Every structure is written in C-alpha cells, then in structure tokens.
Amino acid sequence: MDQLIDLFNSGKFLEATIQTLTYVLFAMGVGGLLGLILGIFLTVTRKGGILENNPTYWILNFLVNFFRPIPFVLLIFALQPLARAVIGTGIGDPMMLFALTFAASFGIARLVEQNLLTVSPGVIEAARAMGAGPLRTILTVLIPEGLGPVVLGYTFAFIAVVDMTAMAGIIGGGGLGNFAMQYGYRQFNPWVTWSAVLIIIIIVQLVQVIGNWIARKLLRR
C-alpha cells in the first residue's frame, strides 16, 4: 500500500493513465475514421449494394478478414517492418499508436458494415425512388439510419482498444497495462495491480454508459 501511495505522489500513476487514454483516443480517432470509411465501402459495394462492385468488395472483405483475426500481440511484431518504413521506428509509443490504429481500422470496419446492414432496404429504395443519387443516399439515409447501432459498435471497439493497450510494454510503451505489470505483478504488489485494473474498469464503464445513452437518443429520434 505504501508503494502505491508513493506511485500516486510521484505522478507515475497519472502518467500511465494519460498514456492509456492517449493511445485509445488516437486509435479511435484515426482508426475510427478509417474504419468508418472502409465499413461504408464494404456495405455499399457488396452484392445488391448502392454501389455494387464485386472486385472492390472482394478485396476489402479479404483484407478485413485477413487482419482482423490476428491476435494483437502477434500483430505488433508483424507490423514492425511496416512501421519502420512509415513512421521510422518499431518500438515505443509511436509504434503502439501505429499498431492500435491499424488494428482498430479493420475491426471497426467490420462493425460498421454489420450495423449499417441493419438499415431497412425499403428505406434506401424509397430514397432512390425519390431521385436521390448514391452519394446522397449514403450521407442522408444509410448513415443516419444506422447511426444508433454504429455508436454501440464504436463503444465495443473502444473497450477492445483499451484491452489492446495492455500490450504496450512489450515494445517499450507505457500505459496502465505496463504500469500494472512493472510495479504490480513483477514486484508482487496486488495493490498496484488492482488499482490499475480499477482505473481501466472506470474508464470502460464511463464510455459504455455514454455510448448507450447516445445510441438510445439516436434510436428514439
């Protein structure tokens, strides 16, 4: 308990919390946007979609199916050569942000696709019958109608990304996962470990509550 108080007073606990939030917010910001774009393209280019294009859908679907199932700890190592070419390093916080964004993009793409497919085809057909073009249909019908489920999907993705941040320590990154491992597990101090776990639980619960609230508002509009 004394060590935990020292870590609080030294600012290391706060620093680890900020690092975790930075990882997650960056990955959800950049990866969330890329995943949204990919998810929309997967939805509209599939068979029977607004912009049906089998070659495009097949390529995108293959990429998502290829990268999404890879365990994150293995994906980190597999992406190191690409990260060195793109961002100049394969370790530390830059590498962690790169890997998280990469993983989030493909994971969110599938979530967006699955949730947009819940939009009634009749609503889309009605918009097309009224003369709305493909782009207008996507922006004013498909996305708004599927926004509630998509928000819930992003909430799930946020929680998954928080889970991934626990792996930061293996490439020299920080965050609460590495903090719990370094000062808790390795020093046989459960107070530190469970304090880090508690902070993660609080973050996840807050995001879950906010996500559910936003989704309910959108679904009742």
Solvent accessible surface area in square Angstrom, and as a share of the most:
residue,aa,sasa,rsa
1,M,109,0.48
2,D,110,0.57
3,Q,54,0.24
4,L,10,0.05
5,I,80,0.41
6,D,88,0.45
7,L,11,0.05
8,F,109,0.45
9,N,120,0.62
10,S,70,0.45
11,G,29,0.27
12,K,87,0.37
13,F,5,0.02
14,L,113,0.56
15,E,97,0.44
16,A,5,0.04
17,T,22,0.13
18,I,93,0.47
19,Q,47,0.21
20,T,1,0.01
21,L,62,0.31
22,T,67,0.39
23,Y,3,0.01
24,V,1,0.00
25,L,112,0.56
26,F,93,0.39
27,A,0,0.00
28,M,28,0.12
29,G,46,0.44
30,V,62,0.35
31,G,0,0.00
32,G,3,0.02
33,L,105,0.52
34,L,83,0.41
35,G,0,0.00
36,L,51,0.25
37,I,76,0.39
38,L,39,0.20
39,G,0,0.00
40,I,24,0.12
41,F,96,0.40
42,L,0,0.00
43,T,11,0.06
44,V,3,0.02
45,T,5,0.03
46,R,69,0.25
47,K,171,0.72
48,G,68,0.66
49,G,23,0.22
50,I,27,0.14
51,L,77,0.38
52,E,90,0.40
53,N,65,0.34
54,N,86,0.44
55,P,93,0.58
56,T,47,0.27
57,Y,45,0.17
58,W,164,0.58
59,I,95,0.48
60,L,28,0.14
61,N,36,0.18
62,F,100,0.42
63,L,63,0.31
64,V,1,0.00
65,N,72,0.37
66,F,113,0.47
67,F,48,0.20
68,R,116,0.42
69,P,93,0.58
70,I,50,0.26
71,P,76,0.48
72,F,22,0.09
73,V,49,0.28
74,L,102,0.51
75,L,4,0.02
76,I,0,0.00
77,F,99,0.41
78,A,68,0.52
79,L,8,0.04
80,Q,29,0.13
81,P,88,0.55
82,L,79,0.39
83,A,0,0.00
84,R,128,0.47
85,A,88,0.68
86,V,94,0.54
87,I,70,0.35
88,G,61,0.59
89,T,38,0.22
90,G,3,0.03
91,I,109,0.55
92,G,16,0.15
93,D,52,0.27
94,P,68,0.43
95,M,0,0.00
96,M,0,0.00
97,L,36,0.18
98,F,37,0.15
99,A,0,0.00
100,L,0,0.00
101,T,15,0.09
102,F,39,0.16
103,A,15,0.12
104,A,4,0.03
105,S,6,0.04
106,F,24,0.10
107,G,21,0.20
108,I,2,0.01
109,A,0,0.00
110,R,22,0.08
111,L,36,0.18
112,V,1,0.00
113,E,6,0.02
114,Q,94,0.42
115,N,27,0.14
116,L,4,0.02
117,L,82,0.41
118,T,93,0.54
119,V,13,0.08
120,S,57,0.37
121,P,101,0.64
122,G,44,0.43
123,V,60,0.35
124,I,27,0.13
125,E,112,0.50
126,A,52,0.41
127,A,12,0.09
128,R,89,0.33
129,A,91,0.71
130,M,170,0.76
131,G,64,0.61
132,A,14,0.11
133,G,32,0.31
134,P,49,0.31
135,L,124,0.62
136,R,158,0.58
137,T,0,0.00
138,I,13,0.07
139,L,101,0.50
140,T,80,0.47
141,V,21,0.12
142,L,3,0.01
143,I,38,0.19
144,P,43,0.27
145,E,80,0.36
146,G,0,0.00
147,L,65,0.32
148,G,0,0.00
149,P,28,0.18
150,V,9,0.05
151,V,28,0.16
152,L,71,0.35
153,G,7,0.06
154,Y,51,0.19
155,T,8,0.05
156,F,128,0.53
157,A,6,0.05
158,F,21,0.09
159,I,51,0.26
160,A,35,0.27
161,V,2,0.01
162,V,4,0.02
163,D,102,0.53
164,M,41,0.18
165,T,3,0.02
166,A,49,0.38
167,M,75,0.33
168,A,0,0.00
169,G,31,0.30
170,I,83,0.42
171,I,8,0.04
172,G,64,0.61
173,G,8,0.08
174,G,9,0.08
175,G,2,0.01
176,L,1,0.00
177,G,14,0.14
178,N,35,0.18
179,F,7,0.03
180,A,15,0.11
181,M,85,0.38
182,Q,72,0.32
183,Y,36,0.14
184,G,0,0.00
185,Y,154,0.59
186,R,161,0.59
187,Q,88,0.39
188,F,185,0.77
189,N,19,0.10
190,P,82,0.52
191,W,140,0.49
192,V,0,0.00
193,T,37,0.21
194,W,166,0.58
195,S,20,0.13
196,A,1,0.00
197,V,49,0.28
198,L,100,0.50
199,I,44,0.22
200,I,42,0.21
201,I,82,0.42
202,I,80,0.41
203,I,20,0.10
204,V,24,0.14
205,Q,99,0.44
206,L,105,0.52
207,V,34,0.19
208,Q,57,0.25
209,V,95,0.55
210,I,96,0.49
211,G,5,0.05
212,N,50,0.25
213,W,133,0.47
214,I,64,0.32
215,A,2,0.02
216,R,109,0.40
217,K,117,0.50
218,L,39,0.19
219,L,104,0.52
220,R,188,0.69
221,R,153,0.56
